[in-house]
Amino acid sequence: MPFRNFILFSNIQSFEIALGIVPPSENQGLAEKLILPLVAKGDEAAMKRCIDSYGPLVWSIVCRRINERVDAEEACQEIFTEVWRIAGRFDSKVSKESTFIGMIARRRSIDWQRKQNRLPALANLDSLPELSTPSTNNLHSIDRSELWNILNELPSDTLNLFSLHFEKGLTHDEIARQTKLPIGTVKTKLRRGLIEARKLLKEFNNGEGVAQ
Amino acid sequence: MSMDETLARFEELDAGRVLGDLTSEETSEWQILVTDMEDVHSIELELLATELELKHVQPCDLSSSLSNKIADTIPAFSNKNINQPATQIISILPWLGWAAAACLLVFFNLPTGDDIQNVSAELTQAKTELSDKEKTIIELESAKQELAKLNEKLSSELLTESGKIDALNNQIAKLTEKLPLLQKFESLIQDESDTQRLEFASASDPYAGLSGEVIWNDEKQEGYMSLENLAVNDPTKNQYQLWIVDPERDELPVDGGVFNITQKDGKSIIPIRNALVINKPVAFVITLEQPGGVVKSKQEIVVALAKS
């Protein structure tokens, strides 16, 4: 049984979130009180709050890709170690805290999957561009629902692939089986769709000046 | 490939990296291209992909055991516990089940990911050490065989050299034995002016190569033979015997003693052991006789003759 289906609800709030009664964004609102700058200063209590606040988010991202509980727990530990290590690179002008931590969780989980498939790990965060590089897309100030609305201009088949990949968390192989598209086509459409999405977002920001 | 094409290729690979679908070859290609794309490379795609995913992620709480485990992983938390307010005792009751499960896990010492990784690392290290030790054993076995061969060769050479040393020792012993006789021989010639000196000549064909001389001093009743190229005799079958012809004393030759030739090469010095006093010898005759010699020779085998 895939572990991603094994979701534990330890309190009412997360139970409500899981049922969609309370939107995740509201919960994120509580967490977005910039804990990372304190973590970057070595504030242990802040780190504990960070684990409490973002642990559920990280755990969910990990469980979308890693089925074995032991592996998922280990990946979770690695992710928070990474957060502790590079918290100083977070810039609230570039992204939300949840996006920053989510990005680390996502990358670590992908690397874990690649390791299982004997593929080389992708570049670590240290070798990538400065995280504080100003983004032209203002992702930090765009609501996630609004983002998906902007992307509605993408071709319908690309949106369908986005939905299967980002929403339902299917792998490329699973998408290829479900859509009956060749795996190469799925890869190419997802890659080019992501590049196109970035372009649309840039056009949206330039055209409408949202949240400048 | 033009700059635009390179940029397009890099962006596609970077999108693949963000989506986690790069093959090994594409990963290598991305690593090469990224060094030239530092100016245009950003994390926008990665942040965008994360935003798209987070929209649909439904957070679910961590178990307290995992939460604690994560806290323990962070270096600053490893030695400290975060104080929990007393009012939270009731709220942690639902976690007691998890705590009990965690205790059971500890009790049964079930391996965690860290344990497995540690054991795996230890296993790898042990395999490496084993492999190294096997190589060392093979090398030692090879060295042992080389040593055995060397030992065998040296033993053989030692045996040969020992044989040579024995032969040299024998030669030295013989020379040492011969030395006093040689000194006496030389002394009798040099110190005594009236010493008689006669050359031997072979007396029959089997001894044609024989050469040598005999010296005799009447006053001292002392004399020696110096013989070369005389055949080695087998003392159990026959012995050489010297006869001294002294007409003034007797018509019959006087026994000068029996002797053996023990070496083929070199000069043999034989002292004369005259049984009777010799007055004026005129000839010396060597015959081959039965072991122990004879009182009166039939002179059936005359070996050599020296006469004045």
Interface residues (C-beta under 8 A of the other chain):
Chain A: I7 L8 F9 S10 N11 S14 I17 A18 P24 N27 G42 E44 A45 M47 K48 I51 D52 G55 P56 L57 W59 S60 I61 C63 R64 V70 D71 E73 E74 C76 Q77 E78 F80 T81 W84 V94 S95 S98 T99 G102 M103 R106 R107 I110 D111 Q113 R114 L119 P120 L122 A123 L128 P129 L131 T133 S135 T136 N137 L139 I142 R144 S145 L147 W148 L151 F162 H165 F166 E167 K168 G169 H172 K187 T188 L190 R191 R192 L194 I195 A197 R198 L201
Chain B: E11 E12 A15 G16 R17 V18 L19 G20 D21 L22 T23 S24 T27 S28 Q31 V34 E38 H41 S42 I43 E44 L45 E46 L47 L48 A49 T50 E51 L52 E53 L54 K55 H56 V57 Q58 P59 C60 D61 L62 S63 L66 S67 K69 I70 A71 T73 I74 P75 A76 F77 K80 I82 P94 W95 T112 G113 D114 I116 Q117
